[in-house]
């Protein structure tokens, strides 16, 4: 699931409870971890495009994959371009 779906729904006024109901495969800690990661990234992130524009081809990925023991936590997440994610998925 694209992380952007979480942000788009929150921007539209959805609560974490709404997101949990709509995306039953997510748990509260996962949603909170994505939000916390984004909040911590704001200090390091480049300027965002004007409101309404998107950042195509970007998502959040784990530094250490979950299946290799990585934690679902903000400190184990990184911004990643879609092309990088596809290349990394082939070896993980």
C-alpha positions in Angstrom: 0.0 0.0 0.0 1.4 3.4 -0.9 2.2 5.5 2.2 0.7 8.4 0.3 -2.7 6.8 0.9 -2.3 7.4 4.6 -1.3 11.0 4.1 -4.0 11.8 1.6 -6.7 10.4 3.9 -5.4 12.3 6.9 -5.2 15.5 4.8 -8.8 14.9 3.8 -9.8 14.8 7.5 -9.6 11.1 8.3 -8.6 10.0 11.7 -6.3 7.1 12.6 -9.4 5.1 13.5 -10.9 5.8 10.1 -7.7 4.6 8.4 -7.7 1.5 10.5 -11.3 0.7 9.5 -10.7 1.3 5.8 -7.3 -0.6 5.6 -7.9 -3.5 7.9 -4.5 -5.0 7.3 -2.8 -2.0 9.0 -2.4 -1.8 12.7 -2.4 1.4 14.8 1.4 1.2 15.5 2.2 1.0 11.7 0.1 4.1 11.0 1.6 6.0 13.9 5.1 5.0 12.9 4.6 6.4 9.4 3.2 9.6 10.8 6.0 10.0 13.3 8.6 9.2 10.6 7.1 12.0 8.4 7.1 14.4 11.3 10.8 13.7 12.1 11.7 14.0 8.5 10.4 17.5 8.1 13.6 19.0 9.5 15.7 17.1 7.0 13.4 17.1 4.0 13.8 19.4 1.0 11.1 22.0 0.5 7.8 20.4 -0.6 6.0 21.5 -3.7 3.1 23.8 -3.4 0.0 22.4 -1.8 -2.0 20.3 -4.2 1.1 19.1 -6.0 2.4 15.6 -5.4 5.8 14.0 -5.0 5.4 11.4 -7.7 7.6 8.3 -7.5 8.4 8.6 -3.8 7.5 6.4 -0.9 8.7 5.3 2.5 10.7 2.1 2.9 12.4 0.2 5.7 16.2 0.6 6.1 16.4 -2.9 7.5 13.6 -5.1 5.9 11.0 -6.4 8.3 11.6 -9.9 7.2 15.3 -9.5 8.2 14.5 -8.3 11.7 13.9 -4.6 11.0 11.5 -2.8 13.3 8.4 -1.0 12.1 9.5 2.2 13.6 10.4 5.7 12.4 14.1 5.2 12.9 14.0 2.3 10.5 12.3 4.2 7.7 13.7 6.2 4.8 12.3 8.1 1.8 12.9 6.2 -1.4 12.2 6.7 -5.1 9.9 4.1 -6.7 12.7 2.9 -9.1 15.0 2.3 -6.1 12.3 0.4 -4.3 11.7 -1.9 -7.3 15.4 -2.6 -7.7 15.7 -3.3 -3.9 12.6 -5.6 -3.9 14.3 -7.8 -6.5 17.1 -8.7 -4.0 15.1 -8.7 -0.8 
